[in-house]
Amino acid sequence: MDNEKKTRAVIFDLDGTLWDAAETIAPAWNAWCEAHGVERRFTPADCRSCCGKTLPQIARFVFPEADPAWAEWVVNGCCEAECVPLAERAAGSIRICCRCWRSWAGTACWRW
């Protein structure tokens, strides 16, 4: 009997694993903030420091002195704004992965 197992599928967690999502997220957050009169600007390092936090935690982390409802409104808007750029970037990675494996991709982007 052949002991060699054949890989049938691979699941990729694209954003933050195969590429640095913060480089895509920061400009999206900044564009949303500018469009809504929010003076805060984000760097990729700022976005990386938010990884693993829930939206309310990010709001408190990014705007510790602000009204919590306003801070959550801003963070929700920023997160909505990142979905399209992340999807566009992910699409290229997914195409490459699908050439080699039957593939699935995961994301924390809740608007997909």
N, C-alpha and C positions, 0 to 999 in steps of 0.2 A: 504494500500500500504506500502511496506517495505521501510523505509527511510535509511536503511543501504546501503552504497555504497561499491561495491566490487572493490578492487584494481586490475586492469587488467595488468598494466605494470609499471615499474620503470626505470627511466633513471639515470645512475650513471656517474658522472664526476670523474673518478678514480684518475688520477694523481694530487695530492695535496688536495684531499678531503677525500678519503677513506684511503690513505696512503701517506707518505711523499716521493714524487717523487725525491726530491733533493738528497736523499740517493742513488738513482740509477743513477741520472744524473751526479753527480760529478765524479765518477770513469770513466764514459764514456767520459766526456769532457777531463779528465786528460790523458786517453789512446790516444785520438785523438791528443792532444797537443804534447805528447811525440813522437808519430809516425811521426809528422810533424815538429819536431824541435822547437816547441813553448815552451819557458821556464815557462810560467805561469802555476800554479797549482790551482785547485779550491777545496774548501771545500763545504759541503752541505749548509752551511750558505751563501757562495758566490752565489750559485745557487738559493737559496730562495730569495736573494736580487734582482735577475733578473726577478722574477715572475711579470707578468703583463706588461712587457716592450716588445716593438717590437724588432726584430733582430737588426736594426740600433741603437736603443736606448741601447740595451745590449752591442753592440760593443763599443759605446762611453763611457758607464759606466765602462766596464771592462778594456778597453784600452784607457783612455782619452788622452794620449799623442801620440798615434800611428797614422800612416796613416789610414784614415777611410776605404779605400778599403781593406787594409790588415786586419784591425780589423774585418770587416764584413766577409771576407773570413774565418778567424779563427772561428768566432761565427757560421757561416753557417755550417762549418765542424763539430763543436762540436754538433750542433743541429741534424745534420744527424746521428752522432755517437750515440746519445741517443735513437733513435727510436727503434732499436732492443731490447736493454735491457728493455726499458719501455714496449714494446709489450710483452716480455716474462713475465715480472712481472704482467702486466695487465691481461694476460691470466689466471693466477691462480685466481685472484680476480673475473674475469668474470665467470669462472666456478662455483665458490661459489655462486655468485649472481643468475646465471641461474638455480641453483637447487631450488631456492625459488620463483623467479619471471621471467616473460617474460621480458628480459632486453636488453637495448642498452647501449653502452658506448661511451663517447666523449673524444677527445683528441685534443690538439693543435699541435700535431706532424704532420707536413704537408707532410711527406713522406709515410704515411700509405696508 
